[in-house]
Amino acid sequence: MKIMMRFIALALVMILSGSLYAEPTATLSSLTSLQWYNRIILVNELPESQNVKAVFEQHKTQLQQRDIVWFIFDEQQLLTNYSGTLSADFVARTKEQYQLIPGKIMLIGKDGGVKFLLDRMDLEAIFTEIDAMPMRQHEMLH
């Protein structure tokens, strides 16, 4: 009986802990839902958007370490590492909210503020900018 109770208790702990750390699955309609959880990189209509995606994929671990969710907007499609679903008006709302200019890359901090604006993909510069942020400094210590 004791073994069965321990098994049930362990199973409950595993189920509950998994649900506490699961990524949000609700439909994302704006970046506000990611605030305080993720840094965001927005890539807006760069001619080499497929190359940018390849760079992101090559640096997947470093992006995850910095809690980065990225979105690449181009004329034909939206590319992202966000695991949930996006609302039909997500692109329009995001472009309007951040007044995105074609050909620009924007870094948004966990606080929702614009931190960095680039004309070309320079992931090392983005990482340097992030790693200098007080919140990131705190994360690296803990």
N, C-alpha and C positions, 0 to 999 in steps of 0.2 A: 504494500500500500504506500509506504514512504517513497519507494522508487517511482511509482506512478505519479504521485503528487509532485515530486521533483521534476519529472519529465514534463508534466503539464505546466508547471511554473516556468521552466526553461523555455518551453514552446511559446508561452505568452510573452515572455521578455523578448524573444527573438522577433516575434510578429510585431510587437509594439515598437521596438527600436528600429526596425526596418521602415515602418511607416513614419517615424519621426524624422528620419534622414532622407526620405524619398524626395526627389525633385518635384516641384509643383507641376501638376498636370492640367491645370485649368487653361483655357484658351487665353493666350496673351494678346491683349489689345493695345497695350502701351508699355513702355519700358518702366513705368512706375512700379510695377509688380516686382521688378528685379532689384529695385533700389535697396541698398544696405546688404544685399546678398552677392551682387555681381558687379564687376566693371564691364563696360560695354565698348566694343569697337564697331563703329558704323562705317562702312565703305560704300560711298555713293557714286555709282555710275563711272567707275574707272574702266578704261578700255581693256585693261589686263585683269579683269575680275577672276578669271579662271586661275591665273598665276597667283593672285592673292589667296585664293582658296587653298592652293597647293602649299603656300608658305604657312598658312594657318595649320594645315594638316601635318606639316613637317615639325611644327613646334607645339603640338597638342599638349604635351606634358607641361611645358612652361606656361601655356595659356591656362590650363587647369589649376596650376599652382597659384596663379594670380586671380582665380575666380572670374575669368573672362568669358563672356558670351559675345560672339561676333555675328554681325549681319552684313551681308554683301548685297546691296541693291543694284541691279542692272536693268536694262530695258526689258529683257526677256524673263528674268526669274529673280527669285530671292534665295540666297544661299545662307545657311546658318548652322551653328553647332547647337542651337537651342533644341532641347529634346521634346518639348511640348508642341502643341498646335498653336498656330497664329490666326488671329481673326482676319476676316476678309479686308478690313480697313487698316490693318497694322502698318503697312508701308506708308500709306497716305498720312496717317496720324503721326507716325514717327518723323517723317520728312517735314511735316508742318511744325511739330513741337520743337524740333531742333534746327529748323530753317536750314536743312541740308542743301549744300551747293554741289552740283555735279562735279566730279573729279576730286572730291575731298574725302579725307579719312578723319573721323572724329573719335576721340577717346572720352568716354563719360565715366566719371568716378562712381564709387559705391554710393556717394551722397547725391547722385543725380546731376551733378554739375559738369559742365564741359571742361576738360582738363588740358586737351591738346588737340591741335588741328594740323593736319599734314596734307601736302599736295601729292605725295607718292608714298607707297608702302615702305616703311622703315620700322620693322618690328623691334629691332634692337633699341631704337630711340623710344618707342612706346614702352618697352620693358624698363628702360632707364628712368623714364618719367614716372612710371608706376612705382618702381622700387624706391624712389625718393620720397614718395608720399608717406606722411606720418602713419596712416592706417596700415599701409603695407609694411612699414618698419615694425609696427607692433605685431602684425601677423607673422613676420619672419622670426621674431623673438619667441613666439609661443607655439 
